[in-house]
Structure formats: C-alpha cells, structure tokens
Amino acid sequence: MSLISESSLIFVRQMRLSLRSPAWPIIGLFQPALYLAFLGPLLVSVAGAGVDGLPAGAAWRFFVPGLLIQLGLFGPLFAGLSIIADLRSGVFERMRVTPVSRFALLAGRVMRDTVVLLVQTVVLLAVAYVFGLRAPLVGLLLMFLFVAAIAVGLSALSHGLGLLVRNEESFTPLLNVAAIPLLLLSGILLPMTLAPAWLDVISRLTPFRYIVDGMRTALYGDYTGSVVVTGAAVAVVTAVVCLVLGARLFSRRHA
C-alpha cells in the first residue's frame, strides 16, 4: 500500500471516531463563540473611537483571525490527548503491528485534525457573518490556508508530545503553559501596537503575532503586501518545523 492509501485509511478511521463523538469539536467552538458574541460588539465601539492598530469599520476583520488562532491553539495543539487514550486502551499497540507505516499513522490523524479545524472555521465565520463580518473572498480563502498550516503543524507536534508524555495529567498543564502566553502575545484581543515597548518586543519573538497579522491584513484586502507574505512564510516555517519535530517524536516513541 502507498503512503497516501495508508494515511487515508487512518484518516477515515479517525473521522468516524470524531463523527461518533462530536462533543469535543463542538465544545472547542464554544469559547470563541462567546468571545464573538460578548466581546466583538465592544471592539466595534473601540474601533469607532480611532484606536491605533484597530481600523475603524474593520473590527470584525481584526477580531475573527484572532479567534481562529485561539481555535488552533486549543484544538489541534491538544489533539495528542486522543493518542494518549489510544495508548491506554491498547488500540495504538494493536495498530503498531500492522503493515501501516509509522508516518501514515501520524499523517492520518493530522489530516483529521486539519479537517475538523477547517469545519470549525466555516462555522465560526458563518456566525461572524451574522454579527457583521464582511471580507473579500480572496482574503477568506487565504485565511483558510493559514488555518490549515496551523492545524498541520500543531497537530503533528501534539501527537508526538502525546507519545512522549503518555498521560493526561502532565500533558494538559504542559500545553497550557505554552499555549496561553502564545495566545496573549499574538494580540488576538487588542492590537499589540497598544503594548509597552518591552511587551511588543516579546510579542515579536512569537510566530503567531506574524500569522494573525497576516490573516488580518488579508481580510483587509491586501494580499501581496509584506505583512501577508511574512505571515505566510512564518506559518509555513512553523508548520514544517512542528511537523518534522512531531514526526521524529512519533517515530522514536513508536519504535
């Protein structure tokens, strides 16, 4: 069997499991939806006051990309919990003795997590449209590419870490320690132009600052500017680095 066929088999199995128990993706949407409903209207008023970094009339185009980063950090990044459950139940050990390649076991799971995040993105955008989001189609399509890159990298890294840590009690706090600072420093709620100099410098050391800025600029209608190009480059590099690291961890712990 080819790698594509093997990965597809694992993907189909994982998707069936997700469809049988869709609670986790639905719960993952709950918090961003609350931010959208309760904080979004406040940002509309703030944008009307002429805040630096928050264009007037573009509050939703500023806010929604940040919520998608939040979905990515608390979705694919925690996908490794499923492989820990498979380890505990013995499912993963049974899959290890099959002819399926190690990378296919990882790739199928990553494909599932990417599809789930893209579906969540569609739902969140639909809700945002009801609240007032209006954006060019090209910008929306570019944003889906950003989301897919985030999902691939974070999912692969999460599954590799899941095999390394092997228990939920350590895995979840470990990721929270990393995810929450990354989330806050990306500027998902307010523009980092409002931050003091030292906080702005720290923010620029994190990849999601550039990714979310690139997504926002794409929604503003600028598709080829330096902000979008930099954000796309950072997203691709982050995805590749996380994928390689996750695959190596997965392979070593799978040996």
ROLUM-972391 format. One line per 10 residues: their letters; for each residue x, y, z of C-alpha. Coordinates in pm, 1 decimal, always signed. Layout:
N
a	X Y Z  ...
***
This chain:
255
mslisessli	+0.0 +0.0 +0.0  +116.0 +353.6 -74.2  +165.9 +615.2 +191.8  -136.9 +804.8 +61.8  -358.9 +495.9 +84.7  -235.3 +412.6 +434.4  -281.5 +770.3 +554.0  -631.1 +776.0 +403.5  -726.1 +461.2 +592.5  -614.5 +613.3 +922.4
fvrqmrlslr	-789.1 +939.4 +834.3  -1119.0 +763.0 +764.3  -1096.7 +572.1 +1092.0  -1022.9 +886.7 +1290.4  -1302.0 +1081.4 +1118.4  -1551.7 +806.9 +1201.1  -1449.9 +830.3 +1565.8  -1492.5 +1208.2 +1557.3  -1835.8 +1182.1 +1397.0  -1947.4 +929.0 +1656.5
spawpiiglf	-1840.6 +1162.7 +1936.1  -1854.6 +1522.0 +1808.3  -1864.0 +1677.0 +2155.8  -1500.2 +1790.1 +2160.1  -1511.9 +1994.2 +1834.8  -1841.8 +2149.8 +1945.0  -1703.9 +2238.5 +2287.8  -1394.1 +2380.5 +2119.3  -1616.5 +2625.6 +1932.2  -1799.6 +2737.1 +2245.4
qpalylaflg	-1538.4 +2971.7 +2392.2  -1455.2 +3154.0 +2064.1  -1829.0 +3191.5 +2000.9  -1868.7 +3354.0 +2342.6  -1586.1 +3596.0 +2265.9  -1751.6 +3669.3 +1933.3  -2090.0 +3741.0 +2091.0  -1986.6 +3927.3 +2405.6  -1653.9 +4092.8 +2321.1  -1692.0 +4156.6 +1948.7
pllvsvagag	-1955.2 +4432.3 +1984.8  -1729.5 +4609.8 +2234.4  -1444.8 +4609.9 +1982.7  -1677.0 +4765.6 +1725.9  -1721.8 +5059.8 +1962.1  -1349.5 +5075.0 +2038.2  -1264.4 +5076.9 +1666.6  -1502.2 +5367.7 +1617.6  -1300.4 +5565.5 +1871.7  -993.8 +5554.3 +1645.7
vdglpagaaw	-765.3 +5320.2 +1840.0  -421.1 +5277.1 +1682.7  -392.5 +4940.3 +1507.7  -768.9 +4884.2 +1501.2  -908.7 +5030.0 +1175.6  -1245.7 +5198.6 +1204.1  -1517.7 +4984.1 +1047.0  -1296.6 +4675.2 +1043.8  -1341.4 +4546.3 +1398.3  -1472.6 +4204.9 +1289.3
rffvpglliq	-1195.2 +4160.6 +1034.2  -949.9 +4235.0 +1314.2  -1115.1 +4010.6 +1571.9  -1206.7 +3691.9 +1381.6  -849.8 +3590.7 +1281.3  -751.6 +3604.4 +1648.0  -1037.5 +3371.3 +1736.2  -918.9 +3127.9 +1469.4  -572.3 +3129.9 +1626.2  -741.9 +3051.2 +1955.2
lglfgplfag	-925.0 +2760.0 +1791.7  -595.3 +2630.0 +1657.5  -412.9 +2655.3 +1987.6  -686.9 +2483.3 +2184.2  -784.5 +2234.9 +1911.5  -501.8 +2070.5 +1715.9  -248.8 +2153.6 +1986.9  -442.1 +1932.2 +2229.5  -511.8 +1657.5 +1974.0  -245.5 +1442.3 +2138.9
lsiiadlrsg	-494.9 +1361.4 +2412.3  -658.9 +1117.6 +2169.2  -339.7 +922.7 +2114.7  -285.0 +900.7 +2489.5  -633.4 +748.8 +2514.9  -542.7 +501.3 +2238.7  -226.7 +408.6 +2427.2  -420.1 +345.1 +2744.5  -684.2 +131.8 +2571.2  -429.8 -70.2 +2374.5
vfermrvtpv	-559.3 +45.7 +2035.3  -231.6 +208.2 +1940.5  -30.3 -102.2 +2028.5  -250.5 -310.8 +1801.2  -202.1 -62.6 +1518.4  +174.5 -76.5 +1560.1  +189.1 -439.3 +1448.0  +1.5 -369.3 +1122.4  +189.9 -307.9 +794.2  +86.3 +59.3 +801.2
srfallagrv	+388.2 +289.8 +809.2  +463.7 +498.7 +1112.8  +427.6 +825.7 +924.9  +87.3 +719.5 +789.7  -33.1 +662.9 +1146.5  +59.2 +1022.5 +1219.9  -48.2 +1171.0 +884.8  -399.6 +1026.1 +904.1  -452.2 +1181.9 +1246.4  -313.0 +1515.8 +1130.4
mrdtvvllvq	-547.6 +1511.4 +830.3  -843.3 +1450.3 +1062.2  -744.3 +1735.9 +1293.0  -697.3 +1969.4 +995.7  -1040.5 +1888.5 +852.8  -1203.6 +1938.2 +1193.9  -1039.6 +2279.6 +1237.3  -1142.3 +2386.3 +886.8  -1502.1 +2285.1 +958.7  -1490.2 +2480.0 +1284.2
tvvllavayv	-1355.3 +2775.7 +1087.7  -1650.7 +2762.9 +847.7  -1894.8 +2757.2 +1138.7  -1723.0 +3044.5 +1319.0  -1712.2 +3253.6 +1001.1  -2082.4 +3191.3 +945.1  -2160.2 +3312.7 +1297.0  -1927.7 +3610.5 +1248.7  -2110.7 +3698.0 +926.6  -2434.8 +3719.6 +1123.4
fglraplvgl	-2268.8 +3962.3 +1363.7  -2134.6 +4178.3 +1082.5  -1814.4 +4032.8 +936.6  -1767.6 +4132.9 +572.8  -1448.6 +4039.9 +392.6  -1329.1 +3977.5 +34.9  -1345.2 +3618.4 -87.9  -973.4 +3603.3 -167.0  -891.6 +3715.1 +185.4  -1115.5 +3444.7 +330.3
llmflfvaai	-952.0 +3178.1 +111.5  -606.5 +3290.7 +220.3  -718.8 +3270.3 +580.4  -819.9 +2905.9 +528.8  -467.5 +2834.4 +406.5  -326.0 +2995.8 +721.0  -559.6 +2784.1 +935.3  -462.3 +2464.0 +753.0  -92.4 +2533.3 +807.3  -151.3 +2595.6 +1177.3
avglsalshg	-351.7 +2273.9 +1209.5  -93.5 +2055.4 +1035.7  +197.2 +2177.4 +1244.0  +30.4 +2188.2 +1585.2  -146.6 +1853.9 +1538.1  +173.2 +1673.0 +1441.1  +361.5 +1824.7 +1733.1  +79.6 +1738.7 +1973.3  +66.6 +1372.6 +1872.4  +442.0 +1343.7 +1907.5
lgllvrnees	+430.3 +1501.3 +2252.6  +138.6 +1275.1 +2345.3  +350.7 +967.0 +2280.2  +635.2 +1123.5 +2475.5  +435.9 +1228.5 +2783.1  +180.5 +942.0 +2781.7  -56.2 +1074.5 +3049.6  -321.7 +1344.6 +3050.7  -229.6 +1479.1 +3394.9  +106.3 +1602.9 +3264.6
ftpllnvaai	+12.6 +1665.2 +2902.1  -264.1 +1921.7 +2951.7  -81.5 +2150.8 +3200.1  +232.1 +2133.2 +2985.8  +47.7 +2259.8 +2679.7  -146.0 +2522.8 +2875.5  +181.6 +2671.2 +2997.4  +286.0 +2716.6 +2634.3  -49.9 +2794.7 +2471.1  -177.7 +3073.0 +2696.4
pllllsgill	+128.6 +3301.8 +2664.3  +138.5 +3240.7 +2287.5  -229.4 +3327.8 +2267.3  -199.8 +3650.1 +2466.1  +120.1 +3763.4 +2294.5  -30.0 +3715.2 +1948.2  -263.9 +4008.9 +2011.8  -589.7 +3827.0 +1948.3  -798.4 +4069.2 +2154.7  -628.3 +4405.2 +2115.1
pmtlapawld	-359.7 +4532.1 +1875.3  -7.2 +4491.9 +2009.5  +60.5 +4849.6 +1898.7  -103.0 +4945.6 +2229.8  +150.7 +4741.2 +2426.9  +451.0 +4892.4 +2605.3  +780.8 +4853.9 +2421.4  +904.8 +4556.1 +2624.7  +582.8 +4361.0 +2568.4  +584.3 +4442.0 +2197.3
visrltpfry	+939.6 +4308.1 +2169.1  +843.1 +3980.9 +2340.2  +540.2 +3952.4 +2115.4  +758.3 +3979.5 +1805.8  +953.2 +3673.6 +1919.8  +643.7 +3453.7 +1884.3  +527.3 +3319.3 +1545.7  +155.8 +3374.0 +1598.8  +199.8 +3752.2 +1612.3  +302.6 +3747.2 +1245.5
ivdgmrtaly	+47.1 +3483.2 +1148.3  -251.0 +3667.1 +1293.4  -130.7 +3998.5 +1146.6  -105.0 +3831.5 +806.2  -456.3 +3690.4 +835.5  -597.5 +4027.9 +934.9  -422.6 +4209.3 +652.3  -559.1 +3953.8 +403.1  -910.6 +4025.6 +528.7  -844.4 +4398.2 +485.3
gdytgsvvvt	-789.8 +4324.9 +114.7  -409.2 +4346.5 +92.2  -296.6 +4009.2 -45.3  +60.9 +4071.8 -156.7  +194.0 +4317.1 +99.8  +488.6 +4243.1 +326.2  +264.7 +4168.7 +626.3  +78.8 +3890.1 +444.3  +395.9 +3749.6 +287.1  +574.9 +3749.3 +622.7
gaavavvtav	+277.1 +3591.6 +796.2  +250.3 +3321.0 +530.1  +623.5 +3247.7 +548.1  +613.0 +3223.1 +927.3  +305.8 +2997.6 +909.7  +474.0 +2761.4 +661.8  +802.8 +2750.4 +853.0  +621.6 +2692.8 +1182.4  +413.6 +2415.0 +1026.4  +719.3 +2243.7 +874.8
vclvlgarlf	+925.8 +2266.2 +1194.2  +639.5 +2133.9 +1408.2  +565.8 +1857.8 +1155.4  +926.5 +1741.4 +1144.0  +962.0 +1755.8 +1521.6  +630.6 +1578.2 +1575.2  +718.9 +1308.8 +1320.1  +1055.3 +1247.8 +1486.8  +899.1 +1220.7 +1830.6  +628.3 +995.9 +1689.7
srrha	+880.9 +771.8 +1516.9  +1107.3 +740.5 +1818.3  +832.3 +663.0 +2064.9  +674.8 +429.9 +1806.9  +995.2 +229.4 +1767.2
***
